[in-house]
Amino acid sequence: MLNFVKSDQLTLNNLLTAFNESSVVAITDNVGKILSVNQNFSLVSKYSEKELINQDHRLLNSGYHSPAFFKNLWTTIHSGDIWHGEICNRAKDGHLYWVKTVIVPFMDNTNTPYQYIAIATDITEQKNTARLKQFAYHDELTGLRNARSLKIHFKECIRHGTVQEKASVFILLNITRLKQVNDGYGHFIGDLFLLELTKRFQEIIAKNGDLFRYDGKQFVILTTKQHYEVMIDAILELFEQAFIIEHFQFYSTINIGVSFYEEHADTLDILIKYADLAMLETKKEKGNRCLVFHYDMNLMIEEQLDLEKRLRDALFTDKMMLFYQPKFEAKTHRLVGMEALMRWYDEEYGFIPPIQFIPFAEEVGLMPMLGEWVLVTACSQMKRWIDAYPNSELRVAVNISPLHLQEKNFVCIVKQVLRDTGLSAKHLEIEITELSFMNGSDVVAETIQDLKNLGVSIAIDDFGTGYSALSYLKKFPIDTLKIDKSFVRGIKKGTNDESMVTAIINLAHIMNMAVVVEGVETIEELNIIEKAKGDMIQGYYFHPALPTEQFEKLLMDV
């Protein structure tokens, strides 16, 4: 039972008796020191009356509320006004509890508060229920409505006949490289990045649409044909700039798919499917892209399913083959090695180019199997050639997907392949792309170093087309740098292209790397590369990629 400090408040004591069984009640002095509590207060806070008396009210502070919240509370009651609100406190055992509270100031003869009485109701259960509802229909990180809310919202638009006014355009935003941000900088930075994107998307949409977080790396915008193009242009422009989160600066990429209500579909599930097909189509080219769905994309999916079946069959029935691109020393034009390149011939489709089936294989999870097949086949063939030409110093280069470098057992696989085929590690070169460095650089560094310890040579493929950074060249033990053919094609003397290629070659030499220049097709291109002191050359000027039988003839000739 509460006991009031002043005897002239007996009447108020009687009034408060009714609250002792049903409410949580406390009395403090004018600076917040607890003078009296009832039994319910002790029950909910887990503190005994003795532990609470003469303690500062901050004993119960949960840290949930901001300083501004308490400043408003104290300003209200210090002025003599009654405060109403909900407070989250922390009990003695550490759990949080919520109370709906009314704080009444008691005033002295000078109209100054000398005591406060807080009458509260425990609303923890209701709050928890509300929180579960919030989680059920909202994304926990961003606070945006989630996929479940999206479906409810769209149904309501249909029911009220407001789809054309609010949701006639479905926009799917797919954020790429989020995994790399999480792996490279930590999930905290990744979360801050998503919060920043949420803020920027909301600013772009303003009052002209609704934003939802559809899943981990996807957002959805529902808007109208009047506004969608302006929104998409602004989002694409946003992703052309670097993002600065805390002290980290990085770029990301976005793929956007769009579908139209009625024109493409009249149900949300089909609109989602079609926008997703359009988004997937944008991934066939690099960069930030947006496509509106068209019905040919649906046919493409059927073709892709058939392609996947054929690719699996080709792997298990030895219908895949390797061609070998000769590699020549720039100074002497002497054959020094070759690059193993996958080729696939299908009876119905004919030759299917790697640029088409390799990204597809990565997408459907076949790349590890394909990569291991290439490694085994190339090493086996190289062993036969070395046995035939025992004094040869030839080295075969095998392209490795970034996915392989993430596998913990990849080095063991390479070691086993070398052991099974009998090929010396000095005759094998692993080519990796710059993208590999963005996928968990610590894991990649360890894998590359382990490969080096085996005696395998390491090359960076297509340098200059990905995420080039000098820090990567310094960090990783790279032996060879391969300049992409896009830098060489059509190169002329005295141009910026010549200066750039020369600078890259000089940089590689400073860092003790050999340089292979790809795509050399004309005598002028060859002369420029030789003048720039490139070490090795690949290209049609000497030879295209050759099937095994023709490459053997080349070996015999040289």
Secondary structure, 3 states (H helix, E strand, C coil): CCCCCCHHHHHHHHHHHCCCCCCEEEEEECCCEEEEECHHHHHHHCCCHHHHCCCEHHHHECCCCCHHHHHHHHHHHHCCCCEEEEEEEECCCCCEEEEEEEEEEEECCCCCEEEEEEEEEECHHHHHHHHHHHHHHECCCCCCECHHHHHHHHHHHHHCCCHHHHCCEEEEEEEECHHHHHHHHCHHHHHHHHHHHHHHHHHHHCCCCEEEEEECCEEEEEECCCCHHHHHHHHHHHCCCCEEECCEEECCEEEEEEEEECCCECCHHHHHHHHHHHHHHHCCCCCCEEEECCCHHHHHHHHHHHHHHHHHHHHHCCCEEEEEEEEEECCCCCEEEEEEEEEEEECCCEEECHHHHHHHHHHCCCHHHHHHHHHHHHHHHHHHHHHHCCCCCCEEEEECCHHHHCCCCHHHHHHHHHHHHCCCHHHEEEEEEHHHHHCCHHHHHHHHHHHHHHCCEEEEEEECCCCCCHHHHHHCCCCEEEECHHHCCCCCCCCHHHHHHHHHHHHHHHCCCEEEECCCCCHHHHHHHHHCCCCEECECCCECCEEHHHHHHHHHHC
